[in-house]
Amino acid sequence: MAETSQTHLAMGPELALLYEGEVMDECRLYQSEFFWRDLFLWLKDQGYLLRPRYRPEWVASWKDTGKHWSECEDGQTPTVYHLMDGTRISDGATVIFKKVDKSKYPSEARIGQLFSSKHLASHPHNHCVPIYDVLAIPGDEEHVLIVMPYLTAAYRPEFCTIGEVVEFFRQVFEGLQFMHSQRIAHRDCKRNNVMMDPSTLYQEPIHPWVLTKTYDFKRRSRPLTRTQRPVNYYLIDFGLSRSYDATDQNPLDKPFVGGDRTVPEYKAGVPVNPFMVDVYCIGNVVRNFIEGNQHFPPRRGFEFLEDLINNMVQDDPQKRPTMDEVVKQFAEIRGQLGSWKLRSRFARRDEGLIANFFYSISHWAKQLVFILKRIPATPTPPPRPM
């Protein structure tokens, strides 16, 4: 079942579920969906097609059939009101529309387009989400629609090997380094602002809001591994990002609060260097991913990263490495890892001996096949598509 939208969760979980059932049982759209329905024909003229649910003449497929709306493709809704999926008519690619308030986030579209410009888009260290279009909305001067590729959380489906995770970290570190090389600080590096293009992992397109189902909602989706089908990871959401003068090597900002509220400088209330805040935040993403928190179980086998990550999350920002130094040190560490280490299982620390034994047998059987097929232990994808 698709998740309840954040707009409805504001009511509280119990009331939200009642409202969700009421709206769906009556075969209606949520009020927050009217905006997208009203843009259906205009978006089609721009070269994009929304799903059947948003056609002006839509009639719910489960109406008078005895089916529950959660079983139907047109019963699935976005999980946040300012995002919508669609299809690019020219090639059938799944895209995401993001409705952006220009007064709140005046630089988001500009910075996104900069990294998608011809002179930057092909750089091998550019791991910023591609921007396909920025559309002015008819009759709405306060918002724009940013059109991007459809991406999913970087952590699902689960990683299988340490080598897959190492490749993930490489792309994320290089992506932030590249942003800094253009004198742009992300200023909101957090778990859900790192995403991936899932298209290579699946033989059929997946449904944008129910990842366990195919796009047409007729079959279960079945992902391959990242070792078999390497993926591209992206930094997203430039709403808080800012550009800085290239001559100012130590820019200072008033404390700003992104998704990571543990930044030590925030507690002091003094001006902060946004580039060093980025280093802390991306280091904290990696630390939490390995050490575990409310989102991730703790993992084993990453002792080789301890010194680097500990340096990135030091309380004193002047003692943290720059992203250039992070990328250099990470490359050196990565170069010292052998094939068996990289092919080792991405295992939980709290896993029992018996479970570990049986999981390991299955894991190494697959790895032996990959070795015989000469599939690399570190799955590096081809250059990103545009």
C-alpha positions as CSV (number, residue, x, y, z in Angstrom):
1,M,0.0,0.0,0.0
2,A,1.3,3.5,-0.9
3,E,2.3,5.7,2.1
4,T,-0.1,8.4,3.2
5,S,1.0,11.8,1.9
6,Q,2.7,14.2,4.4
7,T,-0.2,16.6,3.9
8,H,-2.6,14.1,5.4
9,L,-0.1,13.0,8.1
10,A,-0.4,16.5,9.5
11,M,-3.8,15.5,10.7
12,G,-2.3,12.7,12.9
13,P,-1.9,9.1,11.9
14,E,-5.4,7.8,12.9
15,L,-7.3,10.6,11.3
16,A,-5.1,10.5,8.3
17,L,-5.8,6.8,7.7
18,L,-9.6,7.5,8.0
19,Y,-9.3,10.3,5.5
20,E,-7.2,8.3,3.1
21,G,-9.8,5.5,3.2
22,E,-12.7,7.9,2.8
23,V,-11.1,9.6,-0.2
24,M,-10.1,6.4,-1.9
25,D,-13.4,4.6,-1.2
26,E,-15.2,7.5,-2.8
27,C,-12.9,7.3,-5.8
28,R,-11.8,10.8,-5.5
29,L,-8.5,12.7,-5.7
30,Y,-6.9,14.3,-2.6
31,Q,-7.2,18.1,-2.6
32,S,-3.4,18.3,-3.0
33,E,-3.7,16.3,-6.3
34,F,-6.0,18.8,-8.0
35,F,-3.0,20.9,-8.9
36,W,-1.5,18.1,-10.9
37,R,-4.8,17.1,-12.6
38,D,-5.2,20.6,-13.7
39,L,-1.8,20.6,-15.3
40,F,-2.3,17.3,-17.2
41,L,-3.0,18.7,-20.6
42,W,-0.4,21.4,-20.3
43,L,2.3,19.0,-19.3
44,K,1.4,16.8,-22.2
45,D,2.0,19.8,-24.5
46,Q,5.4,20.2,-22.8
47,G,6.3,16.6,-23.7
48,Y,5.4,14.8,-20.4
49,L,2.5,12.5,-19.5
50,L,1.1,12.0,-16.0
51,R,-0.3,8.6,-15.0
52,P,-4.0,7.8,-15.7
53,R,-5.1,8.9,-12.2
54,Y,-4.5,12.6,-13.2
55,R,-6.4,12.6,-16.5
56,P,-9.2,15.1,-16.3
57,E,-11.7,12.4,-17.2
58,W,-10.3,9.8,-14.7
59,V,-12.6,7.2,-13.3
60,A,-11.2,5.0,-10.6
61,S,-10.4,1.5,-12.0
62,W,-11.6,-0.2,-8.7
63,K,-15.0,1.5,-8.8
64,D,-17.9,-1.0,-8.6
65,T,-15.4,-3.9,-9.1
66,G,-15.0,-5.2,-5.5
67,K,-11.3,-4.5,-5.7
68,H,-9.5,-2.5,-3.0
69,W,-7.9,0.7,-4.2
70,S,-4.5,-0.4,-2.8
71,E,-4.5,-3.2,-5.4
72,C,-4.8,-0.9,-8.3
73,E,-2.2,1.2,-10.1
74,D,-4.3,4.3,-10.1
75,G,-4.8,4.0,-6.4
76,Q,-1.2,4.9,-5.8
77,T,-0.4,8.5,-4.8
78,P,2.8,10.5,-4.2
79,T,4.1,10.5,-0.6
80,V,4.7,14.2,-0.6
81,Y,2.4,16.8,-2.2
82,H,5.1,18.8,-4.0
83,L,6.4,15.8,-6.0
84,M,4.8,14.0,-8.9
85,D,5.9,11.3,-11.3
86,G,5.4,11.3,-15.1
87,T,6.7,9.9,-18.3
88,R,8.9,11.7,-20.9
89,I,6.9,11.1,-24.1
90,S,10.0,11.2,-26.4
91,D,11.7,8.1,-24.8
92,G,9.3,6.7,-22.1
93,A,11.7,7.6,-19.3
94,T,10.1,8.0,-15.9
95,V,10.6,11.5,-14.5
96,I,9.9,13.4,-11.3
97,F,8.4,16.9,-11.2
98,K,9.2,19.0,-8.1
99,K,7.2,22.1,-7.4
100,V,9.6,24.7,-6.0
101,D,8.7,27.9,-4.2
102,K,10.9,30.6,-5.8
103,S,10.7,32.9,-2.8
104,K,11.8,30.2,-0.3
105,Y,14.4,28.5,-2.5
106,P,15.5,31.1,-5.1
107,S,18.8,29.3,-6.1
108,E,17.6,25.7,-6.3
109,A,16.7,25.7,-10.0
110,R,19.7,27.8,-11.0
111,I,22.3,25.7,-9.2
112,G,20.7,22.5,-10.5
113,Q,20.9,23.8,-14.0
114,L,24.5,24.8,-13.6
115,F,25.5,21.2,-12.8
116,S,23.5,20.0,-15.8
117,S,25.1,22.5,-18.2
118,K,27.2,21.3,-21.1
119,H,30.5,22.2,-19.6
120,L,29.9,20.5,-16.3
121,A,27.4,17.6,-17.0
122,S,30.0,15.2,-18.5
123,H,32.6,15.7,-15.7
124,P,33.3,12.2,-14.2
125,H,33.0,13.6,-10.6
126,N,29.7,15.3,-11.2
127,H,27.2,13.3,-9.2
128,C,24.5,16.0,-9.0
129,V,21.1,15.1,-10.1
130,P,20.5,15.9,-13.8
131,I,17.9,18.6,-14.5
132,Y,15.9,18.0,-17.6
133,D,13.7,21.1,-17.6
134,V,12.6,24.0,-15.5
135,L,9.0,24.8,-16.4
136,A,7.2,28.1,-15.7
137,I,3.7,27.2,-14.4
138,P,0.9,28.9,-16.3
139,G,-0.8,31.5,-14.0
140,D,1.7,30.9,-11.2
141,E,4.6,33.2,-10.8
142,E,5.5,32.0,-7.3
143,H,6.5,28.4,-8.3
144,V,8.4,26.5,-11.0
145,L,8.5,22.8,-11.9
146,I,11.9,21.2,-11.9
147,V,12.0,18.0,-14.0
148,M,14.5,15.4,-13.0
149,P,15.0,11.7,-13.6
150,Y,13.2,9.3,-11.3
151,L,15.4,8.3,-8.4
152,T,15.0,6.2,-5.3
153,A,16.6,6.0,-1.9
154,A,20.2,4.9,-2.2
155,Y,19.8,2.2,0.4
156,R,17.1,0.1,-1.1
157,P,17.3,-2.6,-2.3
158,E,20.0,-3.5,0.3
159,F,23.6,-3.6,-0.6
160,C,25.1,-7.1,-0.9
161,T,28.9,-6.6,-0.7
162,I,31.4,-4.2,0.9
163,G,32.6,-3.4,-2.6
164,E,29.1,-2.1,-3.5
165,V,29.1,0.2,-0.5
166,V,32.7,1.4,-1.3
167,E,31.5,2.4,-4.7
168,F,28.5,4.2,-3.2
169,F,30.8,6.2,-0.9
170,R,33.2,7.0,-3.8
171,Q,30.5,8.6,-5.9
172,V,29.1,10.5,-2.9
173,F,32.5,11.9,-1.9
174,E,33.4,12.8,-5.4
175,G,30.0,14.4,-6.0
176,L,30.4,16.7,-3.0
177,Q,34.0,17.4,-3.9
178,F,32.8,18.5,-7.3
179,M,30.3,20.8,-5.9
180,H,33.0,22.4,-3.7
181,S,35.3,22.7,-6.7
182,Q,32.7,25.0,-8.2
183,R,32.6,27.0,-4.9
184,I,29.1,25.7,-4.1
185,A,28.2,24.3,-0.7
186,H,25.3,21.9,-0.5
187,R,24.4,22.9,3.0
188,D,21.9,20.0,3.5
189,C,23.8,16.8,3.2
190,K,21.7,14.1,4.8
191,R,20.6,10.5,4.3
192,N,17.6,11.2,2.1
193,N,19.4,13.7,-0.1
194,V,21.6,11.0,-1.5
195,M,19.7,8.9,-4.1
196,M,20.2,6.5,-7.0
197,D,19.0,5.8,-10.4
198,P,17.4,2.3,-10.0
199,S,16.7,1.7,-13.7
200,T,19.7,-0.6,-14.2
201,L,18.8,-2.8,-11.4
202,Y,15.4,-3.9,-12.8
203,Q,14.5,-5.6,-16.0
204,E,11.1,-3.8,-16.0
205,P,10.4,-0.3,-14.9
206,I,9.2,-0.1,-11.3
207,H,6.3,1.7,-10.0
208,P,7.4,5.2,-8.7
209,W,5.6,4.9,-5.4
210,V,5.4,1.2,-4.8
211,L,8.9,-0.1,-5.5
212,T,8.0,-3.8,-5.0
213,K,5.7,-3.6,-8.1
214,T,6.3,-3.1,-11.8
215,Y,5.2,0.2,-13.4
216,D,2.0,-1.3,-14.7
217,F,1.3,-2.8,-11.2
218,K,0.8,-6.3,-12.7
219,R,3.9,-8.1,-11.3
220,R,6.4,-8.0,-8.4
221,S,9.6,-6.1,-9.3
222,R,12.7,-8.2,-8.9
223,P,16.0,-6.3,-8.5
224,L,19.4,-7.6,-9.5
225,T,22.5,-6.8,-7.5
226,R,24.6,-3.7,-7.8
227,T,27.5,-5.9,-8.7
228,Q,25.6,-7.3,-11.7
229,R,24.2,-3.9,-12.6
230,P,26.2,-0.9,-11.3
231,V,24.2,2.2,-10.5
232,N,24.7,5.9,-10.4
233,Y,24.2,7.8,-7.1
234,Y,23.3,11.4,-7.0
235,L,23.2,14.3,-4.6
236,I,19.8,16.0,-4.7
237,D,17.9,19.0,-3.3
238,F,19.8,22.3,-3.8
239,G,17.2,24.3,-2.0
240,L,19.7,25.5,0.7
241,S,22.7,25.4,-1.5
242,R,24.7,28.6,-2.0
243,S,27.6,29.7,-4.2
244,Y,30.6,31.6,-2.8
245,D,33.3,33.8,-4.1
246,A,36.3,31.8,-5.4
247,T,38.7,34.2,-3.8
248,D,37.2,33.6,-0.3
249,Q,38.9,30.5,0.9
250,N,37.2,30.6,4.3
251,P,33.6,31.9,3.8
252,L,31.5,32.3,6.9
253,D,27.7,32.1,7.1
254,K,25.3,32.6,9.9
255,P,24.4,29.2,11.3
256,F,21.9,27.5,9.0
257,V,20.0,24.3,9.9
258,G,19.6,21.6,7.3
259,G,18.5,18.0,8.0
260,D,21.5,17.2,10.2
261,R,21.1,19.1,13.5
262,T,24.1,17.5,15.2
263,V,26.7,19.8,13.6
264,P,28.9,21.0,16.5
265,E,29.2,24.6,15.2
266,Y,25.5,25.1,15.5
267,K,25.7,24.8,19.3
268,A,28.2,27.6,19.5
269,G,26.0,30.0,17.5
270,V,29.0,31.5,15.7
271,P,29.5,32.0,12.0
272,V,30.2,28.7,10.2
273,N,32.2,27.6,7.2
274,P,29.6,25.9,5.0
275,F,32.1,23.7,3.2
276,M,33.3,22.3,6.5
277,V,29.7,21.8,7.6
278,D,29.2,19.8,4.4
279,V,32.3,17.6,5.3
280,Y,30.8,16.9,8.7
281,C,27.4,16.1,7.4
282,I,28.4,13.7,4.7
283,G,30.8,12.1,7.1
284,N,27.9,11.7,9.5
285,V,25.8,10.1,6.8
286,V,28.6,7.5,6.3
287,R,29.1,7.0,10.0
288,N,25.5,6.4,10.7
289,F,25.2,4.0,7.7
290,I,28.1,1.9,9.2
291,E,27.6,2.4,12.9
292,G,23.9,2.3,12.8
293,N,21.1,4.6,14.0
294,Q,17.3,4.6,13.9
295,H,17.4,4.1,10.2
296,F,20.2,1.6,9.7
297,P,21.4,-1.5,11.6
298,P,25.1,-1.4,12.5
299,R,27.4,-3.2,10.0
300,R,30.8,-4.9,10.3
301,G,33.8,-4.9,8.1
302,F,34.4,-1.2,7.7
303,E,37.3,-0.7,10.1
304,F,39.4,0.6,7.2
305,L,37.2,3.8,7.1
306,E,37.3,4.6,10.8
307,D,40.2,7.1,10.8
308,L,38.9,9.0,7.8
309,I,35.3,9.3,9.1
310,N,36.4,10.2,12.6
311,N,38.4,13.1,11.0
312,M,35.5,14.2,9.0
313,V,33.2,14.5,12.0
314,Q,35.6,16.2,14.4
315,D,34.1,18.9,16.6
316,D,36.6,21.5,15.5
317,P,35.9,22.3,11.8
318,Q,39.4,23.5,11.3
319,K,40.7,20.0,12.0
320,R,38.4,18.4,9.4
321,P,39.8,17.5,5.9
322,T,38.6,19.3,2.9
323,M,36.6,17.2,0.4
324,D,39.7,17.2,-1.9
325,E,41.6,15.6,0.9
326,V,38.7,13.2,1.7
327,V,38.6,12.0,-1.9
328,K,42.4,11.6,-2.1
329,Q,42.5,9.6,1.2
330,F,39.5,7.5,0.3
331,A,41.2,6.6,-3.1
332,E,44.3,5.5,-1.2
333,I,42.2,3.4,1.2
334,R,40.2,1.9,-1.6
335,G,43.3,0.9,-3.5
336,Q,44.5,-1.2,-0.6
337,L,41.4,-3.3,-0.4
338,G,41.7,-6.8,-2.0
339,S,39.1,-8.5,-4.1
340,W,38.1,-10.9,-1.3
341,K,37.4,-7.9,1.1
342,L,35.4,-6.1,-1.6
343,R,33.4,-9.2,-2.3
344,S,32.7,-9.8,1.4
345,R,29.1,-9.7,2.5
346,F,27.5,-6.5,3.8
347,A,26.7,-8.1,7.1
348,R,25.0,-6.9,10.3
349,R,26.9,-6.8,13.5
350,D,24.0,-8.3,15.5
351,E,23.8,-11.3,13.2
352,G,24.0,-14.7,15.0
353,L,26.6,-17.3,14.1
354,I,24.1,-19.7,12.6
355,A,22.4,-17.0,10.5
356,N,25.9,-15.7,9.4
357,F,26.9,-19.2,8.4
358,F,24.0,-19.9,6.1
359,Y,23.9,-16.4,4.7
360,S,27.6,-16.7,3.9
361,I,27.2,-19.9,2.0
362,S,24.6,-18.4,-0.3
363,H,26.6,-15.2,-0.6
364,W,29.9,-16.8,-1.6
365,A,28.1,-19.2,-4.1
366,K,26.9,-16.1,-5.9
367,Q,30.3,-14.4,-5.7
368,L,32.0,-17.5,-7.2
369,V,29.7,-17.2,-10.2
370,F,30.6,-13.5,-10.5
371,I,34.3,-14.3,-10.3
372,L,34.0,-16.9,-13.0
373,K,32.2,-14.4,-15.2
374,R,34.9,-11.9,-14.4
375,I,32.5,-9.4,-13.0
376,P,34.5,-6.8,-11.0
377,A,34.3,-6.7,-7.2
378,T,33.8,-2.9,-7.3
379,P,30.8,-2.2,-9.6
380,T,31.6,1.0,-11.4
381,P,28.8,2.3,-13.7
382,P,29.3,3.9,-17.1
383,P,29.0,7.7,-17.3
384,R,25.7,9.0,-16.2
385,P,22.9,9.4,-18.8
386,M,21.5,12.9,-19.5
